[in-house]
Amino acid sequence: MEYYAGPTPAARVDQILMSLKAESFGGFFIMDTSNKVEAVVVIGDAVSRLADNQDAIINLQLKLRPKYIPTTLSFAVAAIVSNYNYNESHTMELFITKGTIESLTHAEQSQRIQTTGKRTFNAPLPKDNLRISWSLQNVGFETNGEYSAVLIFDKLVFSTKFYVQADHELQLKENGNQEQ
């Protein structure tokens, strides 16, 4: 494993640590510069385009709390991929599923609640981070519980779990009407 160490302004330390998964030691940062592909997946309320043409995820979330379940929710998923090869074709898929994903096999076999579908693309010009954002509208959730936002990038699985916890659970009566 190769590392780079160098001074950094104190105001940027937290931002650098979060984006690079680095460790801080007395005003210096240590960054893994190996060629292992890394990614981070997050959930938020929405994606917004900034003045510099960059996307920003707004109001990061770990628990989505609708008033009732079953429900539909609108939210955003963002991912950052680093250390990928620029001169190659890549495959990726983002999807939402119930439960936790523990392996590529589990990810490939899991039932998708929502998906981008598997896509092949040529990487953009060399950059440190490939930013992916996905705005989802009216995604159906039938039960409270643990869910995952999953990125499969070149057969590597990256995921983050999140929770849907409603204030009230609706039950269907035999005639199809809902009751609390």
Salt bridges, closest charged atoms under 4 A:
ASP55 OD1 - ARG49 NE 2.55
GLU93 OE1 - ARG112 NH2 2.98
GLU146 OE1 - LYS161 NZ 3.97
ASP154 OD2 - HIS90 ND1 2.48
ASP167 OD1 - ARG65 NH1 3.41
GLU179 OE1 - LYS173 NZ 3.93
